[in-house]
């Protein structure tokens, strides 16, 4: 990354600019404003998050917001109420209060003498979600958004449910928020009120994984904030960005297709859940320059050419050997002027009784699928984010437990661009059942790389909102759309469709062992004709402002280990992400984090499934030392989920607060 230190406008930074909401709650804002903005007003760029501007997102904030400010923007990085250095209490993700606060911040900013009356909103993940949702609320001053790694559908395409199945990330991210929100504000900013604010937060902190688990179908809770319910409400120019290694890749296509009342463009690179100017796997891109083109056009009326950009710019990844981490993914950028692209056709392959995958009419199968409960251990994380070994590794370990259909070696490159669809006639022997499908690239040496995948709760075959039990033995016509991808399979490689009745620990298992029967199946591949090997689009090299200046107290590390107990048969995935400990060289705040997860199952017993998490958060400066330990645990029986949690808070190693959570939640066709 090229570090830029000289900009057209000189910038003044405010570490704690306060904005008071109509109800009197003060939100703490880190702001970067050109020093001559009152004489020459500028647009505003807002990022509204719970992840703590003082220590949580500082590394990326320092690279990003001073850069925009130096090019003539006032950047506001707001701590949401109940988080970081802001007053108030948090209720839930994307609450009505959170979104209204963002609208009130926009109105406040637009009225300032240093603002030209126009506002943009940006963010990745949470900030990308609320940017979309606030845009749908149509605050008058909001003219453009840049949304990254977010979604238009809170039920079908977030960290809670996938294909109507419970993602274990519901517990995992709920545990993350329990830890994140347990941290104190900084006394250097809020003064002597820090302890009162901290203890009030701890007393009222929501136990989010249980809240989310009480909504197992696509009900009104999930529809609120799902902008796909009415894309026409978005009238702000929308740049949507995603990554093939991220969980939110599918939304980019839907946003570009669905938003018709405003300009919309999409970019999807090879990245995990990170901003593209410092993302991995490489290549990173000049995202800040790209975003600046967007802001300049819609907030300053500068003709930057963004309206003439292709509707979608996608990184077409080359075949690579399977690994659970890549520093770089070879490939090239492709560009589609309109989306959906008329150039992308369909190639259909049928699944054959002999295990072949070939062109031709569908034929009867009568193939039984009954996989052990630990099938899926090579699947990696649902949302790769922590820079550890989180990507799907060699799929042979899961292929061996699945029913596989292999194609012949390819005679030419095959470019798959979009979401493959598996059409099945399938039956199950239990009223609650699931199916998981992986499309793999089988290398000449037998190694298997996951190209894309999908999962489906068969009770949701007709409706996410009104699921129905499976009638045992009844043949169902089912279509399962796999995740979007842009992947080029090399000549000599084979395609493999792998089907299983389990996918642990990505999703929670069915309450009973299930036997599926495939009666007929075919997969439709979205295939893009070869146009050559040169990139069809080139981005500038990444730039950023001066990085965060820290002293490393403890280095970060990541560990992911699968163990099998020969005595009990239990299979356990143990994860430890140590984010290290660092001291801010400007204001001296020290912060450290260690996250631990274990996911355990007996391959023969779905009711043995257990998930446990333990997070340690530390804060300090001089003699002031705080620590929180947060825990969650989840198991189930045939009728109920059992979810527990605990917070322990320490000041100078003295326990000052404890709180427990316990929830028994009825399983509802899941």
C-alpha positions as CSV (number, residue, x, y, z in Angstrom):
1,X,0.0,0.0,0.0
2,X,1.2,3.5,-0.9
3,X,1.0,5.7,2.2
4,X,-0.1,9.2,1.3
5,X,0.8,12.1,3.7
6,X,0.2,15.2,1.6
7,X,-3.4,16.1,0.6
8,X,-5.1,18.9,-1.2
9,X,-6.8,20.1,2.0
10,X,-5.3,20.3,5.5
11,X,-7.3,18.3,8.1
12,X,-8.1,18.9,11.8
13,X,-8.9,15.8,13.8
14,X,-11.4,15.8,16.7
15,X,-11.1,12.7,18.9
16,X,-14.4,13.3,20.7
17,X,-16.8,15.5,18.8
18,X,-20.2,15.2,20.6
19,X,-23.5,15.0,18.9
20,X,-26.6,15.1,21.2
21,X,-29.6,13.1,20.0
22,X,-33.2,14.5,20.4
23,X,-33.6,12.4,23.6
24,X,-30.5,13.9,25.1
25,X,-28.2,10.9,24.5
26,X,-24.7,12.1,23.6
27,X,-22.9,10.2,20.8
28,X,-19.1,10.3,20.7
29,X,-17.6,11.0,17.3
30,X,-14.1,10.9,16.0
31,X,-14.1,13.5,13.2
32,X,-11.7,14.6,10.5
33,X,-12.6,18.0,9.0
34,X,-10.7,20.2,6.5
35,X,-9.5,23.2,8.5
36,X,-11.0,25.6,5.9
37,X,-14.3,23.9,5.7
38,X,-16.4,26.8,7.1
39,X,-15.0,29.0,4.3
40,X,-15.3,26.3,1.7
41,X,-18.0,23.8,2.9
42,X,-17.6,20.1,2.2
43,X,-19.8,17.0,2.0
44,X,-19.9,14.6,5.0
45,X,-19.0,10.8,5.0
46,X,-20.6,9.0,8.0
47,X,-19.6,5.6,9.4
48,X,-21.9,4.5,12.3
49,X,-20.7,1.4,14.3
50,X,-20.7,-0.4,17.6
51,X,-17.0,-1.5,17.2
52,X,-15.3,1.3,19.2
53,X,-13.5,4.1,17.3
54,X,-11.0,4.5,20.2
55,X,-9.4,1.0,19.8
56,X,-11.7,-1.3,17.8
57,X,-11.6,0.1,14.3
58,X,-8.7,2.5,14.7
59,X,-6.4,0.7,12.3
60,X,-8.7,0.9,9.4
61,X,-10.1,4.3,10.4
62,X,-6.6,5.8,10.3
63,X,-6.0,4.5,6.8
64,X,-9.4,5.6,5.4
65,X,-11.0,8.7,6.9
66,X,-8.0,11.1,6.9
67,X,-7.6,10.2,3.2
68,X,-11.2,11.2,2.4
69,X,-10.9,14.3,4.6
70,X,-7.7,15.4,2.9
71,X,-9.6,15.3,-0.4
72,X,-12.3,17.6,0.8
73,X,-14.7,15.7,3.0
74,X,-15.8,15.8,6.6
75,X,-15.6,12.3,8.0
76,X,-17.6,11.3,11.0
77,X,-16.8,7.9,12.7
78,X,-19.7,7.6,15.2
79,X,-19.8,5.2,18.2
80,X,-23.3,3.9,18.3
81,X,-25.2,4.5,21.5
82,X,-24.2,2.0,24.3
83,X,-20.8,1.3,22.7
84,X,-17.4,2.8,22.8
85,X,-17.5,6.3,24.3
86,X,-21.1,7.1,23.5
87,X,-23.9,7.3,26.1
88,X,-27.0,5.2,26.2
89,X,-27.7,1.5,25.8
90,X,-27.7,-0.9,22.8
91,X,-30.8,-3.0,22.2
92,X,-30.1,-5.1,19.2
93,X,-28.4,-4.9,15.8
94,X,-30.1,-2.5,13.4
95,X,-32.7,-1.4,15.9
96,X,-35.1,1.4,15.1
97,X,-33.2,3.6,17.6
98,X,-29.9,2.9,15.9
99,X,-31.2,3.8,12.4
100,X,-33.0,6.9,13.7
101,X,-29.8,8.0,15.5
102,X,-28.0,7.7,12.1
103,X,-30.7,9.8,10.5
104,X,-30.4,12.4,13.2
105,X,-26.6,12.5,12.8
106,X,-27.1,13.0,9.1
107,X,-29.5,15.9,9.7
108,X,-27.2,17.5,12.2
109,X,-24.2,17.2,9.9
110,X,-26.0,18.6,6.9
111,X,-26.9,21.7,9.0
112,X,-23.3,22.5,10.1
113,X,-21.6,25.6,8.6
114,X,-18.7,23.4,7.3
115,X,-21.1,21.1,5.4
116,X,-22.4,21.7,1.8
117,X,-25.6,19.9,2.8
118,X,-24.8,16.5,1.2
119,X,-24.0,13.4,3.1
120,X,-22.6,9.9,2.1
121,X,-22.7,6.9,4.3
122,X,-20.3,4.0,4.2
123,X,-19.3,0.9,6.1
124,X,-18.3,-2.7,6.0
125,X,-20.4,-5.4,7.6
126,X,-22.5,-3.7,10.4
127,X,-21.8,-0.3,8.8
128,X,-22.7,-1.7,5.4
129,X,-26.0,-3.0,6.7
130,X,-27.1,0.2,8.4
131,X,-26.0,2.2,5.4
132,X,-28.4,0.3,3.2
133,X,-31.2,0.5,5.8
134,X,-30.7,4.2,6.4
135,X,-30.8,4.8,2.7
136,X,-34.2,3.0,2.6
137,X,-35.4,5.5,5.2
138,X,-34.5,8.3,2.7
139,X,-33.0,11.1,4.9
140,X,-33.1,14.2,2.8
141,X,-29.3,14.9,2.9
142,X,-28.2,11.3,2.1
143,X,-27.2,11.2,-1.5
144,X,-24.8,8.2,-1.8
145,X,-23.6,5.1,0.0
146,X,-20.7,2.7,-0.2
147,X,-21.8,-0.6,1.3
148,X,-19.2,-3.4,1.8
149,X,-19.7,-7.0,2.9
150,X,-23.4,-6.5,3.7
151,X,-26.7,-7.9,2.7
152,X,-30.2,-6.9,1.6
153,X,-31.8,-9.9,3.3
154,X,-31.3,-10.2,7.1
155,X,-32.8,-13.7,7.3
156,X,-31.6,-15.5,4.3
157,X,-28.1,-14.0,3.9
158,X,-26.7,-12.9,7.3
159,X,-24.9,-14.7,10.2
160,X,-28.1,-16.2,11.7
161,X,-29.6,-18.6,9.1
162,X,-28.7,-20.0,5.7
163,X,-31.1,-21.9,3.6
164,X,-33.5,-22.0,6.6
165,X,-30.8,-23.7,8.8
166,X,-29.3,-22.3,12.0
167,X,-25.8,-21.1,11.4
168,X,-23.5,-21.7,14.3
169,X,-22.2,-18.2,13.6
170,X,-25.5,-17.0,15.3
171,X,-23.9,-18.1,18.5
172,X,-20.4,-17.2,17.5
173,X,-21.1,-13.6,16.5
174,X,-23.5,-13.2,19.4
175,X,-20.6,-14.2,21.7
176,X,-18.4,-11.7,19.9
177,X,-20.9,-8.9,20.5
178,X,-21.3,-9.9,24.2
179,X,-17.5,-9.5,24.5
180,X,-17.3,-6.3,22.4
181,X,-20.1,-4.5,24.2
182,X,-18.8,-5.5,27.7
183,X,-15.9,-3.0,27.4
184,X,-15.8,0.3,29.2
185,X,-15.6,3.8,27.7
186,X,-12.3,5.5,27.9
187,X,-12.0,7.7,31.1
188,X,-9.7,10.0,29.1
189,X,-12.8,11.0,27.0
190,X,-15.8,10.5,29.3
191,X,-14.2,11.4,32.6
192,X,-15.3,10.1,36.0
193,X,-18.6,8.8,34.5
194,X,-16.8,5.8,32.9
195,X,-17.6,3.4,35.7
196,X,-21.3,4.3,35.9
197,X,-21.6,4.0,32.1
198,X,-19.7,0.7,32.1
199,X,-21.7,-1.0,34.9
200,X,-25.0,0.3,33.3
201,X,-24.0,-1.3,30.0
202,X,-23.1,-4.6,31.7
203,X,-26.4,-4.6,33.5
204,X,-28.5,-4.0,30.4
205,X,-26.4,-5.8,27.7
206,X,-28.7,-7.9,25.5
207,X,-27.9,-11.6,25.1
208,X,-28.2,-11.4,21.3
209,X,-27.7,-15.1,20.3
210,X,-30.8,-16.0,22.2
211,X,-32.8,-13.1,20.9
212,X,-32.0,-14.1,17.3
213,X,-32.7,-17.7,18.0
214,X,-36.3,-16.9,19.0
215,X,-36.9,-15.9,15.3
216,X,-36.3,-19.2,13.4
217,X,-38.4,-18.3,10.3
218,X,-38.4,-15.3,8.1
219,X,-40.9,-13.3,10.2
220,X,-41.4,-9.5,10.6
221,X,-38.4,-9.3,12.8
222,X,-36.1,-10.2,9.9
223,X,-38.2,-8.4,7.2
224,X,-37.6,-5.0,9.0
225,X,-34.3,-3.8,7.7
226,X,-34.2,-6.3,4.8
227,X,-34.1,-3.8,2.0
228,X,-34.9,-6.5,-0.6
229,X,-38.5,-6.1,0.7
230,X,-38.7,-2.9,-1.3
231,X,-35.6,-1.9,-3.3
232,X,-37.5,1.1,-4.7
233,X,-37.0,2.9,-1.4
234,X,-33.3,3.2,-2.0
235,X,-32.7,6.5,-3.9
236,X,-29.1,7.1,-2.8
237,X,-26.4,6.1,-5.4
238,X,-25.1,2.7,-4.2
239,X,-21.7,1.2,-4.7
240,X,-21.8,-2.4,-3.3
241,X,-18.6,-4.3,-2.7
242,X,-18.0,-7.9,-1.7
243,X,-15.4,-10.7,-1.6
244,X,-15.5,-14.3,-2.7
245,X,-13.9,-15.3,0.6
246,X,-16.6,-13.5,2.5
247,X,-20.1,-14.6,3.7
248,X,-21.9,-11.7,2.0
249,X,-20.9,-12.2,-1.7
250,X,-24.5,-12.9,-2.9
251,X,-26.0,-9.5,-2.0
252,X,-23.9,-7.5,-4.5
253,X,-25.6,-9.0,-7.5
254,X,-29.1,-8.6,-6.0
255,X,-28.4,-5.0,-5.1
256,X,-27.1,-4.1,-8.5
257,X,-30.1,-5.8,-10.1
258,X,-32.8,-4.6,-7.6
259,X,-31.9,-1.0,-7.1
260,X,-33.5,0.8,-10.1
261,X,-34.3,4.2,-8.6
262,X,-30.7,5.1,-8.2
263,X,-27.3,4.4,-9.8
264,X,-25.9,1.1,-8.6
265,X,-22.6,-0.6,-9.3
266,X,-20.9,-3.8,-7.9
267,X,-17.4,-4.9,-7.2
268,X,-16.5,-8.4,-5.9
269,X,-12.8,-9.3,-5.4
270,X,-11.1,-12.4,-4.0
271,X,-11.1,-11.0,-0.5
272,X,-12.3,-12.2,2.9
273,X,-14.3,-9.8,5.2
274,X,-12.0,-6.8,4.9
275,X,-11.8,-3.4,3.2
276,X,-10.3,-3.9,-0.3
277,X,-7.4,-1.5,0.1
278,X,-5.8,-3.7,2.7
279,X,-7.7,-6.9,2.1
280,X,-6.5,-10.5,1.7
281,X,-6.1,-12.6,-0.3
282,X,-4.4,-10.2,-2.7
283,X,-4.7,-8.5,-5.0
284,X,-5.9,-5.5,-3.0
285,X,-7.2,-2.6,-5.0
286,X,-7.2,1.2,-4.8
287,X,-10.5,1.2,-3.0
288,X,-10.1,4.7,-1.5
289,X,-9.6,6.1,-5.0
290,X,-12.6,4.2,-6.3
291,X,-14.8,5.4,-3.4
292,X,-13.5,8.9,-3.9
293,X,-14.7,8.7,-7.6
294,X,-18.1,7.7,-6.2
295,X,-18.2,10.5,-3.6
296,X,-17.0,13.2,-5.9
297,X,-19.7,12.3,-8.5
298,X,-22.7,12.2,-6.1
299,X,-21.6,14.6,-3.4
300,X,-19.7,17.2,-5.4
301,X,-21.2,16.8,-8.9
302,X,-17.8,16.1,-10.5
303,X,-17.9,14.0,-13.6
304,X,-15.6,11.2,-12.6
305,X,-17.0,8.6,-15.1
306,X,-18.6,6.3,-12.5
307,X,-21.9,6.3,-14.5
308,X,-20.0,4.8,-17.4
309,X,-18.4,2.1,-15.3
310,X,-19.5,-1.5,-15.9
311,X,-22.5,-2.6,-13.7
312,X,-20.3,-5.4,-12.3
313,X,-16.6,-5.8,-11.9
314,X,-15.6,-9.3,-10.7
315,X,-12.4,-11.0,-9.9
316,X,-12.3,-14.3,-11.9
317,X,-10.2,-16.6,-9.7
318,X,-8.0,-19.3,-11.2
319,X,-7.9,-22.9,-10.1
320,X,-5.6,-23.3,-7.1
321,X,-4.7,-26.2,-4.8
322,X,-6.9,-26.2,-1.7
323,X,-5.6,-24.4,1.3
324,X,-7.2,-23.0,4.4
325,X,-5.4,-19.7,3.9
326,X,-4.2,-17.8,0.8
327,X,-2.0,-14.7,0.8
328,X,-2.9,-14.3,-2.9
329,X,-5.3,-15.7,-5.4
330,X,-4.2,-15.6,-9.1
331,X,-6.9,-14.5,-11.5
332,X,-8.0,-11.5,-13.5
333,X,-10.7,-8.8,-13.4
334,X,-13.7,-9.1,-15.7
335,X,-16.3,-6.5,-16.4
336,X,-20.0,-6.8,-17.3
337,X,-21.5,-3.6,-18.7
338,X,-25.1,-4.7,-17.8
339,X,-26.2,-7.0,-15.1
340,X,-27.6,-9.7,-15.3
341,X,-25.2,-10.2,-18.2
342,X,-26.7,-11.6,-21.4
343,X,-23.3,-13.1,-22.1
344,X,-23.5,-15.6,-19.3
345,X,-25.1,-18.8,-20.4
346,X,-26.2,-22.0,-18.8
347,X,-24.5,-25.4,-19.0
348,X,-26.5,-28.3,-17.4
349,X,-24.9,-31.5,-16.2
350,X,-26.9,-34.4,-14.8
351,X,-26.0,-36.6,-11.9
352,X,-25.7,-40.3,-12.9
353,X,-26.3,-43.5,-11.0
354,X,-22.6,-44.6,-11.6
355,X,-21.4,-41.4,-9.9
356,X,-20.7,-39.6,-13.2
357,X,-21.5,-35.9,-13.9
358,X,-22.3,-35.5,-17.6
359,X,-24.4,-33.7,-20.2
360,X,-27.6,-35.3,-21.2
361,X,-31.2,-35.8,-20.1
362,X,-31.8,-36.5,-16.4
363,X,-32.0,-40.2,-15.4
364,X,-33.4,-42.0,-12.4
365,X,-30.9,-42.2,-9.5
366,X,-32.2,-43.9,-6.4
367,X,-29.0,-42.9,-4.5
368,X,-29.0,-42.9,-0.7
369,X,-27.3,-40.0,1.2
370,X,-26.7,-40.6,4.9
371,X,-23.6,-38.8,6.1
372,X,-22.0,-38.8,9.6
373,X,-22.7,-35.7,11.7
374,X,-19.1,-34.5,11.4
375,X,-19.2,-34.1,7.7
376,X,-18.2,-30.4,7.0
377,X,-15.1,-30.2,9.2
378,X,-13.2,-29.0,6.1
379,X,-15.7,-26.2,5.3
380,X,-13.8,-23.4,7.1
381,X,-15.6,-20.5,8.7
382,X,-19.0,-19.2,7.5
383,X,-17.5,-15.7,7.4
384,X,-13.7,-15.6,7.1
385,X,-12.5,-12.5,9.0
386,X,-9.7,-13.0,11.5
387,X,-6.8,-13.6,9.1
388,X,-6.3,-17.2,10.5
389,X,-6.8,-20.6,8.7
390,X,-10.5,-20.0,8.2
391,X,-11.0,-20.8,4.5
392,X,-12.2,-24.2,3.3
393,X,-9.3,-26.6,3.0
394,X,-8.9,-29.8,1.0
395,X,-12.4,-31.2,0.6
396,X,-11.4,-34.8,0.3
397,X,-12.0,-35.3,4.0
398,X,-15.7,-34.2,3.5
399,X,-15.9,-35.8,0.0
400,X,-15.1,-39.2,1.5
401,X,-18.2,-38.8,3.8
402,X,-20.5,-37.5,1.1
403,X,-22.0,-38.9,-2.1
404,X,-20.0,-37.5,-5.0
405,X,-20.6,-37.2,-8.7
406,X,-17.5,-36.5,-10.9
407,X,-17.3,-35.1,-14.4
408,X,-14.7,-36.0,-17.0
409,X,-11.5,-34.1,-17.2
410,X,-12.2,-30.7,-18.9
411,X,-10.8,-30.2,-22.4
412,X,-10.8,-26.4,-22.0
413,X,-11.1,-23.6,-19.4
414,X,-14.5,-23.4,-17.8
415,X,-15.4,-19.9,-16.3
416,X,-18.2,-20.2,-13.8
417,X,-19.7,-16.7,-13.0
418,X,-22.8,-16.6,-10.9
419,X,-24.7,-19.0,-8.7
420,X,-25.0,-22.6,-9.8
421,X,-28.4,-24.3,-9.2
422,X,-28.9,-27.9,-8.3
423,X,-32.3,-29.2,-9.3
424,X,-33.3,-32.3,-7.4
425,X,-36.1,-34.8,-6.9
426,X,-35.3,-35.9,-3.3
427,X,-37.0,-37.6,-0.4
428,X,-36.1,-37.9,3.3
429,X,-37.0,-40.4,6.0
430,X,-37.5,-37.8,8.7
431,X,-39.9,-34.7,9.1
432,X,-36.9,-32.4,9.7
433,X,-34.0,-32.8,7.3
434,X,-31.4,-30.8,5.4
435,X,-29.2,-31.2,2.4
436,X,-25.8,-29.6,1.7
437,X,-24.3,-29.4,-1.8
438,X,-20.7,-28.5,-2.7
439,X,-19.3,-27.8,-6.1
440,X,-15.6,-28.7,-6.2
441,X,-12.6,-28.4,-8.5
442,X,-10.8,-31.8,-8.4
443,X,-7.1,-31.4,-9.3
444,X,-5.2,-34.0,-11.3
445,X,-3.6,-35.2,-8.1
446,X,-7.0,-35.8,-6.5
447,X,-7.0,-32.7,-4.2
448,X,-10.4,-31.1,-4.0
449,X,-11.0,-27.3,-3.9
450,X,-14.4,-26.0,-2.9
451,X,-15.6,-23.7,-5.6
452,X,-19.0,-22.8,-4.0
453,X,-21.7,-24.4,-1.8
454,X,-25.2,-24.2,-0.5
455,X,-27.4,-25.7,2.2
456,X,-31.1,-26.1,2.6
457,X,-33.5,-27.0,5.3
458,X,-36.0,-29.1,3.4
459,X,-38.8,-27.9,5.6
460,X,-38.2,-24.5,3.8
461,X,-38.4,-25.9,0.3
462,X,-41.5,-23.8,-0.5
463,X,-41.4,-21.0,2.0
464,X,-38.9,-19.3,4.4
465,X,-41.8,-17.7,6.2
466,X,-44.1,-20.6,6.5
467,X,-42.1,-23.8,6.5
468,X,-43.7,-27.2,6.5
469,X,-42.5,-30.6,7.8
470,X,-41.2,-33.1,5.3
471,X,-43.5,-36.0,4.6
472,X,-41.2,-39.0,5.1
473,X,-40.8,-40.8,1.8
474,X,-42.5,-38.1,-0.3
475,X,-40.5,-37.1,-3.4
476,X,-40.0,-33.3,-3.4
477,X,-38.9,-31.1,-6.3
478,X,-36.2,-28.8,-4.9
479,X,-33.9,-26.2,-6.3
480,X,-30.9,-25.2,-4.3
481,X,-29.0,-22.1,-5.5
482,X,-25.3,-22.2,-4.4
483,X,-23.4,-19.1,-3.5
484,X,-22.2,-16.7,-6.2
485,X,-18.7,-17.2,-7.4
486,X,-16.3,-16.3,-10.3
487,X,-14.0,-19.2,-10.8
488,X,-12.1,-20.6,-13.7
489,X,-11.6,-24.4,-13.8
490,X,-8.5,-25.5,-15.7
491,X,-8.3,-28.1,-18.5
492,X,-7.5,-31.5,-17.1
493,X,-9.5,-30.8,-13.9
494,X,-12.8,-32.4,-13.0
495,X,-15.9,-30.9,-11.5
496,X,-17.4,-32.7,-8.5
497,X,-20.8,-32.3,-7.0
498,X,-20.7,-33.6,-3.4
499,X,-24.0,-34.0,-1.5
500,X,-24.4,-34.6,2.3
501,X,-27.2,-34.7,4.8
502,X,-25.1,-32.8,7.4
503,X,-22.7,-29.9,7.4
504,X,-21.1,-29.4,10.8
505,X,-20.0,-27.1,12.3
506,X,-21.3,-24.6,9.8
507,X,-25.0,-25.4,10.6
508,X,-26.7,-27.0,13.5
509,X,-27.7,-30.6,12.7
510,X,-31.2,-32.0,12.3
511,X,-32.7,-33.5,15.5
512,X,-32.4,-37.1,14.2
513,X,-30.1,-38.8,11.8
514,X,-31.5,-38.5,8.3
515,X,-31.4,-40.6,5.2
516,X,-32.0,-38.8,2.0
517,X,-32.7,-40.4,-1.3
518,X,-31.8,-38.7,-4.6
519,X,-34.3,-39.7,-7.3
520,X,-33.0,-37.3,-10.0
521,X,-30.7,-34.3,-10.1
522,X,-29.0,-31.9,-12.5
523,X,-26.8,-28.9,-11.9
524,X,-27.1,-25.7,-14.0
525,X,-23.8,-23.9,-14.2
526,X,-23.6,-20.1,-15.1
527,X,-20.9,-20.2,-17.7
528,X,-19.2,-17.1,-19.2
529,X,-17.6,-17.5,-22.6
530,X,-13.8,-17.1,-22.7
531,X,-12.7,-13.6,-23.8
532,X,-9.0,-14.0,-23.4
533,X,-6.6,-14.0,-20.5
534,X,-6.0,-10.3,-20.1
535,X,-7.8,-8.2,-17.4
536,X,-10.9,-6.4,-18.7
537,X,-10.6,-3.8,-15.9
538,X,-7.7,-2.4,-14.0
539,X,-7.9,-0.8,-10.6
540,X,-5.3,1.6,-9.2
541,X,-2.9,0.3,-6.7
542,X,-4.1,0.7,-3.0
543,X,-3.4,3.9,-1.2
544,X,-4.0,4.9,2.4
545,X,-3.3,7.6,5.0
546,X,-0.8,7.3,7.8
547,X,-1.2,3.9,9.7
548,X,-2.1,3.6,13.3
549,X,0.9,4.1,15.6
550,X,1.0,1.4,18.2
551,X,3.4,-0.4,20.5
552,X,2.9,-4.2,20.3
553,X,2.7,-5.7,23.8
554,X,1.6,-9.2,22.7
555,X,1.7,-10.4,19.1
556,X,-1.4,-11.8,17.5
557,X,-1.8,-15.5,16.6
558,X,-4.5,-17.9,15.2
559,X,-5.0,-21.6,15.8
560,X,-7.5,-24.1,14.4
561,X,-7.3,-27.8,15.4
562,X,-9.6,-30.8,14.9
563,X,-9.3,-33.7,17.4
564,X,-11.0,-37.1,17.6
565,X,-11.3,-38.9,20.9
566,X,-10.9,-42.6,20.2
567,X,-12.6,-43.5,23.5
568,X,-15.8,-41.5,23.0
569,X,-15.8,-40.9,19.3
570,X,-16.3,-37.2,19.8
571,X,-14.9,-34.9,17.2
572,X,-13.9,-31.4,18.3
573,X,-12.9,-28.3,16.4
574,X,-10.9,-26.0,18.7
575,X,-10.3,-22.4,17.6
576,X,-8.2,-19.7,19.3
577,X,-7.8,-16.3,17.9
578,X,-5.4,-14.2,19.9
579,X,-5.7,-10.6,18.6
580,X,-2.7,-9.5,20.6
581,X,-2.3,-6.6,23.0
582,X,-1.3,-3.1,21.8
583,X,-0.8,0.4,23.2
584,X,-1.9,3.5,21.3
585,X,1.1,5.8,21.0
586,X,-1.1,8.9,20.9
587,X,-3.4,8.5,23.9
588,X,-1.9,5.5,25.6
589,X,-4.9,3.2,25.8
590,X,-4.0,-0.5,25.9
591,X,-6.4,-3.1,24.6
592,X,-6.1,-6.9,24.1
593,X,-8.4,-9.7,23.1
594,X,-8.4,-13.5,23.0
595,X,-11.3,-15.5,21.5
596,X,-11.8,-19.2,22.0
597,X,-14.4,-21.5,20.4
598,X,-15.0,-25.3,20.6
599,X,-17.5,-27.2,18.5
600,X,-18.0,-30.8,19.4
601,X,-20.2,-33.6,18.0
602,X,-20.5,-37.4,18.0
603,X,-20.5,-38.5,14.3
604,X,-23.4,-40.9,15.1
605,X,-25.6,-38.5,17.3
606,X,-26.9,-35.1,16.2
607,X,-28.1,-34.4,19.7
608,X,-24.5,-34.5,21.0
609,X,-23.7,-31.2,19.2
610,X,-22.3,-28.5,21.5
611,X,-20.8,-25.1,21.0
612,X,-18.8,-23.1,23.6
613,X,-17.1,-19.7,23.4
614,X,-14.9,-17.8,25.8
615,X,-13.7,-14.2,25.2
616,X,-11.2,-12.2,27.2
617,X,-11.1,-8.4,26.8
618,X,-8.6,-6.1,28.5
619,X,-8.3,-2.4,28.7
620,X,-5.7,-0.3,30.6
621,X,-3.7,2.8,31.0
622,X,-1.2,3.3,33.7
623,X,-2.7,1.9,37.0
624,X,-6.2,1.7,35.5
625,X,-6.9,-2.0,34.5
626,X,-10.1,-3.6,33.4
627,X,-10.9,-7.1,32.1
628,X,-14.1,-8.9,31.0
629,X,-14.5,-12.6,30.6
630,X,-17.6,-13.6,28.6
631,X,-18.9,-17.1,28.0
632,X,-21.6,-18.8,25.9
633,X,-22.6,-22.5,25.6
634,X,-25.3,-24.1,23.4
635,X,-26.7,-27.6,23.1
636,X,-30.0,-29.1,22.0
637,X,-32.4,-31.9,22.6
638,X,-35.0,-33.0,20.1
639,X,-37.5,-30.3,21.2
640,X,-35.4,-27.4,22.5
641,X,-32.2,-25.3,22.2
642,X,-30.5,-24.6,25.5
643,X,-28.3,-21.5,25.4
644,X,-26.4,-20.0,28.3
645,X,-24.1,-17.1,28.8
646,X,-22.1,-15.3,31.5
647,X,-20.3,-12.0,32.0
648,X,-17.5,-11.5,34.6
649,X,-16.1,-8.0,34.9
650,X,-12.9,-7.2,36.8
651,X,-11.3,-3.9,37.9
652,X,-7.7,-4.4,39.0
653,X,-8.3,-8.2,39.1
654,X,-11.3,-7.6,41.5
655,X,-14.6,-9.0,40.4
656,X,-17.0,-6.0,40.2
657,X,-19.9,-7.5,38.2
658,X,-21.3,-10.9,37.3
659,X,-24.3,-11.8,35.3
660,X,-25.8,-15.0,33.9
661,X,-28.1,-15.8,31.0
662,X,-30.1,-19.0,30.5
663,X,-32.6,-19.6,27.7
664,X,-34.6,-22.6,26.6
665,X,-36.0,-22.0,23.1
666,X,-38.3,-24.4,21.3
667,X,-37.0,-25.8,18.0
668,X,-39.4,-25.0,15.2
669,X,-38.7,-27.2,12.2
670,X,-35.0,-26.7,12.4
